[in-house]
Amino acid sequence: MTDIEIARNTKLDKIVDIAKKINIDENDLELYGKYKAKINETVYEKLKNKKNGKLILVTAISPTPLGEGKTTMSIAIADGLRHIGKNSILALREPSLGPVFGIKGGATGGGKVQVAPMEDINLHFTGDIHAMTSANNLLSSLIDNHIYFGNELGFDRVVWKRCMDLNDRQLRVVETGLSGESKIVPRTDKFDITVASEIMAIMCLSNDINDLRNRLGRIIVGYKKDNKPIYASDLKAEGAMTVLLKDALKPNLVQTLEHTPAIIHGGPFANIAHGCNSIVATKLALKLSDYVVTEAGFGADLGAEKFLDIKCRNLGIHPDAVVLVATIKALKYHGGIDKEHILEKNIEGLDKGIDNLYRHIDNLKNKFGLNVIVAINKYNQDTEEEIEYLRKKLEEKEVELSLVEGWAKGGIGAIDIAEKLVKLTKKKSNFKYMYDLDKSIKKKIESVAINIYGGKKVIYEEAALKHIKEIEKLAKNMPVCIAKTQYSFSDDPNNLECNNDYNITIRDVEIKNGAGFVVALAGKIMTMPGLPKVPAAETINLDDNNNIVGIF
């Protein structure tokens, strides 16, 4: 059966019953049908003095086109913890329509470890991302309307972009205001995908509705001729934007196929944004359960670094354990084995590809000072010889390995890693950030690019140097969010093995003043992705019974 068929054939509990498992009363829910609900902010207020549970972060090696199953692993672990009698909860990101209809597919797990209702979560869900798109584009409308009626604030340059939650490379740079009407001022505009927008980042880093409103007001939307910034609050935009986002700020409650509670909220991309679910969701989950399983996007060099250097600073805590997900076939791919021979037993290819795993382990264990376990998402084609080879190699690094079969067996297939994680979360860690916030923008970028990516040095293009100089004072004490390809430690997606010296090129730098971080664009990364030659949209349809098919 396909993932969607497995999900559809599983009987779900009513969401009010899922809420009871974590002591949430029905009166504290806003129901979206039988199986989805939003959790009111009153719940956190009731629990704010309760001791936090343990935080388990799931990340991965550098991703490959073969898929590593990071979300599948997260769900399996949460289910596995319940199988051994632990009170666990998931805290995951919301899927974006861009990947669903593009190349990556959905983001609700697979096989017997999924969050449900799968179709709803992967599509419109509770409307959060639509609300963010509307708030973002309302601000764009207010900017252009202000300029139309005389430009009292003195806009010389508009830096705010429109957005939409679909991949569309044609909209990366557009000319607007071409109607020819009097007083309409034509200008060059740009689009981001919504999940890479500052609105998404603000939503995910806000602590409450007042923090959200204040952050929205601090957004820099443009500059005057003297390079003084113009803020969203100068347009009196933050109130209306907050109204559009007030319900979206409330976390969403759903369940796994094994009825483990799951809070799914916020969805910034990890290669072009900070890649973590919301602060409010994680804070709430830590009060509701003893073990919170959360996920950082893409490889550990991207998602985990941003989780630790950006989100953890706002959250005020760090993970008690980190799960580093890999597959045997993905490691062979990083060792230069082509797709045609990837399923064949090949210790030599595995030996070459293991370097990618080692580098992520070194970053997490030695540079961030965290407790790490490697989880192998098991496939039928994996041989005992390959698994044992990998286990022995990791023993040399003093890192445990767990073989996880969640996709085929559900939570039972994750009992081993669940038991190991309970022990690992009791160990003291020596967590440290990769840089101090009082360093210059360049120093912070270089700390990540050299220490985490392994770049020899950082090269700044002219636009980056210009904008760093422009925003240095404005961005004082802000973390950096480097937008880079996910496929490689370098900024070149084709440089998989990264055996030779390489530099990291920073093309441009932008301040996200409301979110409270600086974005550095590395290599050729785009904040509005395009569709592949054969997009997933071509296979998504309704069958004769009006059931959705083709989402994977």
Stockholm file with secondary structure:
# STOCKHOLM 1.0

chainA/1-552         MTDIEIARNTKLDKIVDIAKKINIDENDLELYGKYKAKINETVYEKLKNKKNGKLILVTAISPTPLGEGKTTMSIAIADGLRHIGKNSILALREPSLGPVFGIKGGATGGGKVQVAPMEDINLHFTGDIHAMTSANNLLSSLIDNHIYFGNELGFDRVVWKRCMDLNDRQLRVVETGLSGESKIVPRTDKFDITVASEIMAIMCLSNDINDLRNRLGRIIVGYKKDNKPIYASDLKAEGAMTVLLKDALKPNLVQTLEHTPAIIHGGPFANIAHGCNSIVATKLALKLSDYVVTEAGFGADLGAEKFLDIKCRNLGIHPDAVVLVATIKALKYHGGIDKEHILEKNIEGLDKGIDNLYRHIDNLKNKFGLNVIVAINKYNQDTEEEIEYLRKKLEEKEVELSLVEGWAKGGIGAIDIAEKLVKLTKKKSNFKYMYDLDKSIKKKIESVAINIYGGKKVIYEEAALKHIKEIEKLAKNMPVCIAKTQYSFSDDPNNLECNNDYNITIRDVEIKNGAGFVVALAGKIMTMPGLPKVPAAETINLDDNNNIVGIF
#=GR chainA/1-552 SS CCHHHHHHTSCCCCHHHHHHHTTCCGGGEEESSSSCEEECTHHHHHHTTSCCCEEEEEEESSCCTTCCCHHHHHHHHHHHHHHTTCCEEEEECCCCHHHHHSSSCCCSEETTEEEESHHHHHTTTTSHHHHHHHHHHHHHHHHHHHHHTTCTTCCSEECCCEEESSCCGGGSEEEECCSCCTTCCCEEEEEEEGGGSHHHHHHHHCSSHHHHHHHHHTCEEEECTTCCEEEGGGGTCHHHHHHHHTTTTSCEEEEETTCCEEEECCCCCTTTSCCCCCHHHHHHHHHHCSEEEEECCSSIIIIIHHIIIIIHHHHSCCCSEEEEEECHHHHHHHTTCCGGGTTSCCHHHHHHHHHHHHHHHIIIIIISCCCEEEEEECCTTCCHHHHHHHHHHHHHTTCEEEEECHHHHGGGGGHHHHHHHHHHTTSCCCCCCSSCTTSCHHHHHHHHHHHTSCCSCEEECHHHHHHHHHHTTTTTTCCEEEECCSSCSSSCTTCCSCCSCCCEEEEEEEEETTTTEEEEEETTCCSSCCCCSSCGGGGCEECTTSCEECCC
#=GC SS_cons         CCHHHHHHTSCCCCHHHHHHHTTCCGGGEEESSSSCEEECTHHHHHHTTSCCCEEEEEEESSCCTTCCCHHHHHHHHHHHHHHTTCCEEEEECCCCHHHHHSSSCCCSEETTEEEESHHHHHTTTTSHHHHHHHHHHHHHHHHHHHHHTTCTTCCSEECCCEEESSCCGGGSEEEECCSCCTTCCCEEEEEEEGGGSHHHHHHHHCSSHHHHHHHHHTCEEEECTTCCEEEGGGGTCHHHHHHHHTTTTSCEEEEETTCCEEEECCCCCTTTSCCCCCHHHHHHHHHHCSEEEEECCSSIIIIIHHIIIIIHHHHSCCCSEEEEEECHHHHHHHTTCCGGGTTSCCHHHHHHHHHHHHHHHIIIIIISCCCEEEEEECCTTCCHHHHHHHHHHHHHTTCEEEEECHHHHGGGGGHHHHHHHHHHTTSCCCCCCSSCTTSCHHHHHHHHHHHTSCCSCEEECHHHHHHHHHHTTTTTTCCEEEECCSSCSSSCTTCCSCCSCCCEEEEEEEEETTTTEEEEEETTCCSSCCCCSSCGGGGCEECTTSCEECCC
//
